[in-house]
Amino acid sequence: MQTTNIETILQNPKLDKDLKAIADKVVAGERISEAEGNTLFDKGDLAYVGALANFIREKRHGNHTYFNRNFHMEPTNVCLYTCTFCSYSRLIKKREEGWEYTMDEMMDIIKQYDDKPVTEVHIVGGVLPQYDLKFYSELFQNIKAHRPELHVKALTPVEYHYIFKKGKVSYAEGMKMMLDAGLDSMPGGGAEIFHPEIRDEIAGGKCSADQWLEIHEEWHKLGMRSNATMLYGHIEKHWHRIDHMERLRKLQDQTGGFQTFIPLKFRNQNNQMSHVPESTVIEDLRMYAISRIYLDNFDHIKAYWPMISRNTAQIALAFGVDDIDGTIDDTTKIYTMAGSEEQTPAMSTMQLVKLIKEVGRKAIERDTLYNVVKDYTDHVFEEEEVYRGYTSLPVVNK
């Protein structure tokens, strides 16, 4: 699917005057307001928002589409919190249905990738008392001692808020301790929806929106980078999405520390919100496009292919998306529990490159901080690369 050319949009004599004003701002590189963001959801059809988003995407990145070679590790799926949208975690009273890795078991998982060309480990999981400040400090130190070049992207403000409070340290003190232990960047999870009337209903008890933002702010003050997410397509209204992105945009104006925004599609299987219908593909693409238009101070918009499917991720590359994450080995347990269409544990580098090239984009392997590792535009995979792990990764059994 290709978006309509932006000139076609601008020359349409029947274009709504409010949409015309927004399009003129986008072409001029000007910021749109909250009211105009809501107008995009209220009036902007897929062709319109897609044209604007693709214009911004190609102005910033051309045809480049980024990915990395990464793997996920979840220390536990047992959690103190009971988020209604979550299909992944198990309550403490149902521990037998979950896992709780020891330090040695986690390091064994890390070591399974010693001969694989991965550049990042992404660590998130449930919140439990034994996974405290001391535990995670030691984990990060152990990973760095074993494989210093492996980028550690780990834990969300939900986890940090808990372990800092338990450890009786401030956010600023805690984030500095994590930095010293070997943390390289923070993922964007745990944001859900910031507005309290939605957050309290679907994620009551977790850190508040202000606390989530404050923890990222403290990390940014240390000169470090992080990502941001939003869980969309459940009980929120469109204006809640704009409110969420506005809070992110304001913090980004202050710190410049966010790299990437990742809209996360709500999946409704095996959770307390199974009665809530999922968003359509058209709405998914509108969400990606509008986020690209609204978040003018974010460099990248990412689509998690396991959550929205490989095909939709391909299409999203014409609707503002310039990053489709990575090989993501061993992570789709989170998504398949919630009803993701993707049932395989990973995509190989070769598969990712093929997916990107099929829609006329350039496949660029990056590291976590968006330094270019390799341009695959003219690359042909050879037998040696297959052997070294460019076309497959190990599956870690839980």
C-alpha positions as CSV (number, residue, x, y, z in Angstrom):
1,M,0.0,0.0,0.0
2,Q,1.4,3.4,-0.9
3,T,0.2,6.7,0.4
4,T,-1.3,9.5,-1.6
5,N,1.2,12.2,-2.7
6,I,1.1,15.2,-0.5
7,E,0.8,17.6,-3.5
8,T,-2.4,15.7,-4.5
9,I,-3.7,16.4,-1.0
10,L,-2.9,20.1,-1.1
11,Q,-4.4,20.6,-4.5
12,N,-7.7,19.0,-3.6
13,P,-10.3,21.8,-3.7
14,K,-12.7,19.8,-1.5
15,L,-10.2,19.4,1.3
16,D,-11.6,20.5,4.7
17,K,-10.1,23.9,5.6
18,D,-8.9,22.7,9.0
19,L,-7.1,19.8,7.3
20,K,-5.7,22.2,4.7
21,A,-4.2,24.4,7.4
22,I,-2.6,21.4,9.1
23,A,-1.1,20.2,5.8
24,D,0.3,23.6,5.2
25,K,2.0,23.5,8.6
26,V,3.5,20.1,8.0
27,V,4.9,21.2,4.6
28,A,6.3,24.3,6.3
29,G,7.9,22.3,9.1
30,E,5.7,23.9,11.8
31,R,4.4,22.3,14.9
32,I,0.7,21.4,15.1
33,S,-1.4,22.1,18.2
34,E,-3.2,19.7,20.5
35,A,-6.5,20.9,19.0
36,E,-5.1,20.2,15.5
37,G,-3.9,16.8,16.7
38,N,-7.5,16.0,17.7
39,T,-8.7,17.2,14.3
40,L,-6.4,14.7,12.6
41,F,-8.2,11.9,14.5
42,D,-11.7,13.4,14.0
43,K,-11.4,14.3,10.3
44,G,-8.2,12.9,8.8
45,D,-8.8,9.8,6.6
46,L,-6.1,7.3,6.0
47,A,-5.0,8.7,2.7
48,Y,-4.6,12.2,4.2
49,V,-2.7,11.4,7.3
50,G,-0.6,8.9,5.5
51,A,0.5,11.4,2.9
52,L,1.5,13.9,5.7
53,A,3.3,11.2,7.7
54,N,5.2,9.8,4.7
55,F,6.2,13.3,3.7
56,I,7.8,13.8,7.2
57,R,9.3,10.3,7.2
58,E,11.0,10.8,3.8
59,K,12.1,14.3,4.6
60,R,13.9,13.0,7.7
61,H,15.0,9.5,6.7
62,G,14.5,9.1,2.9
63,N,13.9,5.4,2.2
64,H,16.0,4.3,5.1
65,T,14.3,1.8,7.4
66,Y,16.2,0.8,10.6
67,F,16.4,-2.5,12.5
68,N,18.8,-4.1,14.9
69,R,19.8,-7.6,16.0
70,N,18.5,-8.0,19.5
71,F,17.1,-10.5,21.9
72,H,14.7,-10.1,24.9
73,M,15.0,-11.6,28.3
74,E,12.2,-11.6,30.8
75,P,13.4,-12.3,34.4
76,T,9.9,-13.3,35.5
77,N,6.3,-13.2,34.4
78,V,5.0,-13.1,38.0
79,C,4.0,-9.7,39.1
80,L,2.7,-7.7,42.0
81,Y,0.5,-5.6,39.7
82,T,-2.8,-6.7,38.0
83,C,-3.1,-4.6,34.9
84,T,-6.4,-5.5,33.1
85,F,-4.9,-5.4,29.6
86,C,-2.0,-7.8,30.5
87,S,-2.1,-11.3,29.1
88,Y,1.5,-12.1,30.1
89,S,2.0,-11.8,33.8
90,R,0.9,-14.3,36.5
91,L,-0.2,-13.2,40.0
92,I,1.9,-14.2,42.9
93,K,-0.8,-16.6,44.0
94,K,-0.4,-18.4,40.7
95,R,3.3,-18.7,40.7
96,E,3.2,-22.2,39.4
97,E,2.0,-20.9,36.0
98,G,5.1,-18.6,35.6
99,W,8.8,-18.5,35.9
100,E,11.3,-16.6,38.1
101,Y,14.8,-16.8,36.9
102,T,17.8,-16.8,39.2
103,M,20.9,-14.7,38.4
104,D,22.7,-17.8,37.1
105,E,19.7,-18.7,34.8
106,M,19.7,-15.2,33.4
107,M,23.4,-15.3,32.7
108,D,22.9,-18.7,31.0
109,I,20.4,-17.0,28.7
110,I,22.9,-14.2,27.9
111,K,25.6,-16.8,27.2
112,Q,23.5,-18.6,24.7
113,Y,24.1,-15.6,22.4
114,D,27.9,-15.5,22.8
115,D,28.5,-16.6,19.2
116,K,25.6,-14.7,17.7
117,P,25.9,-11.2,16.1
118,V,23.4,-9.5,18.4
119,T,24.1,-6.0,19.6
120,E,21.4,-5.5,22.3
121,V,19.7,-7.3,25.1
122,H,16.2,-5.9,26.1
123,I,15.3,-6.8,29.7
124,V,11.8,-6.3,31.1
125,G,9.5,-8.4,33.2
126,G,7.2,-8.6,36.2
127,V,7.7,-6.8,39.4
128,L,8.7,-8.9,42.4
129,P,10.4,-8.1,45.8
130,Q,13.5,-10.3,45.2
131,Y,14.3,-8.4,42.0
132,D,15.5,-5.4,43.8
133,L,18.0,-2.6,43.4
134,K,20.9,-4.9,44.4
135,F,19.8,-7.7,42.1
136,Y,19.5,-5.6,39.0
137,S,22.8,-3.7,39.7
138,E,24.5,-7.1,39.9
139,L,22.8,-8.4,36.8
140,F,23.9,-5.4,34.7
141,Q,27.4,-5.6,36.1
142,N,27.6,-9.3,35.3
143,I,26.4,-8.8,31.8
144,K,29.0,-6.1,31.2
145,A,31.7,-8.2,32.7
146,H,30.8,-11.1,30.4
147,R,30.2,-9.2,27.2
148,P,31.1,-5.5,27.5
149,E,30.0,-4.5,24.0
150,L,26.4,-5.8,24.5
151,H,24.1,-2.9,24.9
152,V,21.8,-3.3,28.0
153,K,18.4,-1.8,27.4
154,A,16.5,-2.6,30.5
155,L,13.5,-2.0,32.8
156,T,10.7,0.4,32.6
157,P,9.8,3.2,35.1
158,V,7.2,0.7,36.6
159,E,10.1,-1.5,37.7
160,Y,12.4,1.4,38.6
161,H,9.8,3.2,40.7
162,Y,9.3,0.0,42.7
163,I,12.9,-0.9,43.3
164,F,13.9,2.7,44.1
165,K,11.1,3.1,46.6
166,K,12.0,-0.3,48.2
167,G,15.7,0.7,48.2
168,K,14.9,4.1,49.8
169,V,16.7,6.1,47.1
170,S,15.5,9.0,44.9
171,Y,14.9,8.6,41.2
172,A,18.0,10.7,40.5
173,E,20.1,8.5,42.9
174,G,18.7,5.3,41.5
175,M,19.2,6.1,37.9
176,K,22.8,7.1,38.6
177,M,23.3,3.7,40.3
178,M,21.9,2.0,37.3
179,L,24.2,3.9,34.9
180,D,27.2,3.0,37.0
181,A,26.1,-0.7,37.0
182,G,26.1,-0.8,33.2
183,L,22.6,0.2,32.1
184,D,23.0,1.7,28.6
185,S,19.4,2.9,27.8
186,M,15.8,2.5,28.8
187,P,12.9,1.0,26.8
188,G,9.6,2.8,26.6
189,G,7.3,0.3,28.3
190,G,4.9,1.0,31.2
191,A,3.6,4.2,29.7
192,E,0.2,2.7,28.8
193,I,-2.1,5.8,28.7
194,F,-1.1,8.7,30.8
195,H,-4.5,10.3,31.5
196,P,-5.5,9.1,35.0
197,E,-9.1,8.3,34.1
198,I,-7.8,5.6,31.8
199,R,-4.6,4.7,33.6
200,D,-6.3,4.1,36.9
201,E,-8.8,1.7,35.3
202,I,-6.4,-0.4,33.2
203,A,-3.1,-0.1,35.2
204,G,-4.1,0.9,38.7
205,G,-1.3,0.8,41.3
206,K,1.6,1.2,38.9
207,C,3.6,4.4,38.8
208,S,1.7,7.4,37.7
209,A,2.2,9.3,34.5
210,D,4.2,12.0,36.3
211,Q,6.4,9.4,37.9
212,W,7.0,7.6,34.6
213,L,8.0,10.9,33.0
214,E,10.2,12.0,35.9
215,I,12.2,8.8,35.8
216,H,12.9,9.2,32.1
217,E,13.7,12.9,32.8
218,E,16.3,11.9,35.4
219,W,17.8,9.4,33.0
220,H,18.0,12.1,30.3
221,K,19.7,14.4,32.7
222,L,22.6,11.9,32.8
223,G,23.0,12.4,29.1
224,M,21.4,9.0,28.3
225,R,18.7,8.0,25.9
226,S,15.4,6.2,26.2
227,N,12.2,5.3,24.2
228,A,8.5,6.0,24.8
229,T,5.4,4.0,24.1
230,M,1.6,4.2,24.2
231,L,-0.9,1.4,24.5
232,Y,-3.8,2.3,22.2
233,G,-6.9,0.7,20.8
234,H,-8.8,-0.2,24.0
235,I,-11.1,2.0,26.2
236,E,-9.3,5.3,25.5
237,K,-10.7,8.1,23.3
238,H,-8.7,9.7,20.6
239,W,-8.1,12.8,22.7
240,H,-6.5,10.6,25.4
241,R,-3.9,9.6,22.8
242,I,-3.2,13.3,21.9
243,D,-2.9,14.1,25.6
244,H,-0.4,11.3,26.0
245,M,1.7,12.4,23.1
246,E,1.6,16.0,24.2
247,R,3.1,15.1,27.6
248,L,5.9,13.2,25.8
249,R,6.4,16.1,23.4
250,K,6.8,18.6,26.3
251,L,9.4,16.5,28.1
252,Q,11.2,16.0,24.8
253,D,11.4,19.7,24.4
254,Q,13.1,19.9,27.8
255,T,15.5,17.1,27.5
256,G,15.8,15.8,24.0
257,G,16.4,12.4,25.5
258,F,13.8,10.3,23.7
259,Q,14.9,8.5,20.6
260,T,11.8,6.6,19.4
261,F,8.1,6.5,19.9
262,I,6.4,3.1,19.6
263,P,2.6,2.8,19.5
264,L,1.6,-0.5,21.0
265,K,-1.6,-2.2,19.7
266,F,-3.8,-3.6,22.5
267,R,-4.4,-7.3,21.9
268,N,-7.5,-8.8,23.7
269,Q,-6.9,-12.5,24.3
270,N,-6.3,-14.0,27.7
271,N,-6.8,-10.9,29.7
272,Q,-9.5,-9.0,31.7
273,M,-10.3,-6.8,28.7
274,S,-11.1,-9.6,26.2
275,H,-14.6,-8.1,25.7
276,V,-13.0,-5.0,24.2
277,P,-12.6,-5.3,20.4
278,E,-9.2,-4.7,18.9
279,S,-8.5,-1.8,16.5
280,T,-8.6,-2.3,12.8
281,V,-5.5,-2.2,10.5
282,I,-6.8,1.1,9.2
283,E,-6.9,2.5,12.7
284,D,-3.4,1.1,13.4
285,L,-2.0,2.9,10.3
286,R,-3.8,6.1,11.3
287,M,-2.2,5.9,14.7
288,Y,1.3,5.5,13.3
289,A,0.7,8.3,10.9
290,I,-0.7,10.7,13.4
291,S,2.1,10.0,15.9
292,R,4.6,10.8,13.2
293,I,2.9,14.1,12.5
294,Y,2.4,15.1,16.1
295,L,5.7,14.1,17.6
296,D,7.8,16.5,15.6
297,N,10.7,16.4,18.1
298,F,11.0,12.6,18.0
299,D,13.5,11.3,15.5
300,H,12.0,7.9,15.0
301,I,8.6,6.1,14.9
302,K,8.8,2.3,15.4
303,A,6.5,-0.5,14.6
304,Y,6.8,-3.7,16.7
305,W,6.3,-6.3,14.0
306,P,5.3,-9.1,16.4
307,M,2.4,-7.1,17.7
308,I,0.9,-5.8,14.5
309,S,2.1,-8.6,12.1
310,R,4.8,-8.5,9.5
311,N,2.5,-7.5,6.7
312,T,1.1,-4.5,8.6
313,A,4.6,-3.5,9.6
314,Q,5.5,-3.4,6.0
315,I,2.6,-1.2,5.1
316,A,3.4,1.1,8.1
317,L,6.6,2.0,6.4
318,A,4.5,4.2,4.1
319,F,2.6,5.8,7.1
320,G,5.4,7.4,9.0
321,V,7.3,4.4,10.4
322,D,11.0,4.3,9.8
323,D,12.0,1.5,12.3
324,I,10.6,-2.1,12.7
325,D,12.7,-3.0,15.7
326,G,14.8,-6.1,15.2
327,T,15.2,-9.9,15.3
328,I,13.6,-9.9,18.8
329,D,14.5,-13.4,19.5
330,D,12.5,-15.1,22.3
331,T,10.1,-12.1,22.9
332,T,6.9,-13.0,21.2
333,K,5.7,-15.0,24.2
334,I,4.5,-11.7,25.5
335,Y,2.6,-11.0,22.3
336,T,1.3,-14.5,21.5
337,M,-0.3,-14.7,24.9
338,A,-2.3,-11.7,24.0
339,G,-3.3,-12.9,20.6
340,S,-0.6,-11.7,18.3
341,E,-0.7,-13.1,14.8
342,E,3.0,-13.8,15.0
343,Q,3.8,-17.3,16.4
344,T,7.5,-17.6,15.5
345,P,10.2,-16.7,18.0
346,A,12.2,-14.4,15.8
347,M,12.9,-13.0,12.4
348,S,16.4,-13.5,11.0
349,T,18.4,-10.6,9.6
350,M,17.9,-11.9,6.1
351,Q,14.1,-12.1,6.7
352,L,14.0,-8.5,8.0
353,V,16.1,-7.2,5.1
354,K,13.8,-9.0,2.7
355,L,10.7,-7.6,4.4
356,I,12.0,-4.0,4.1
357,K,13.2,-4.3,0.5
358,E,9.9,-5.8,-0.7
359,V,8.2,-2.4,-0.2
360,G,11.0,-0.4,-1.8
361,R,12.8,0.8,1.3
362,K,16.5,0.6,2.2
363,A,17.4,-1.8,5.0
364,I,19.8,-0.2,7.5
365,E,21.1,-2.2,10.5
366,R,21.6,0.1,13.4
367,D,22.8,-0.2,17.0
368,T,20.5,0.8,19.8
369,L,21.5,4.4,19.6
370,Y,21.0,4.5,15.8
371,N,24.6,4.4,14.7
372,V,24.6,2.7,11.3
373,V,26.1,-0.8,11.6
374,K,25.5,-1.9,8.0
375,D,23.6,-0.8,4.9
376,Y,22.0,-3.8,3.2
377,T,20.9,-2.0,0.1
378,D,23.2,-4.0,-2.2
379,H,23.9,-6.9,0.1
380,V,23.7,-10.5,-0.9
381,F,23.7,-13.0,1.9
382,E,26.5,-15.6,1.7
383,E,27.1,-19.0,3.3
384,E,29.5,-17.6,5.9
385,E,26.8,-15.2,7.2
386,V,24.3,-18.0,7.5
387,Y,26.8,-19.9,9.6
388,R,27.6,-16.9,11.8
389,G,23.9,-16.4,12.6
390,Y,22.7,-13.7,10.3
391,T,19.8,-16.0,9.2
392,S,18.9,-17.7,12.5
393,L,19.1,-17.2,16.2
394,P,18.7,-19.7,19.1
395,V,15.3,-20.2,20.7
396,V,15.5,-20.0,24.5
397,N,13.0,-22.2,26.2
398,K,11.2,-20.8,29.3
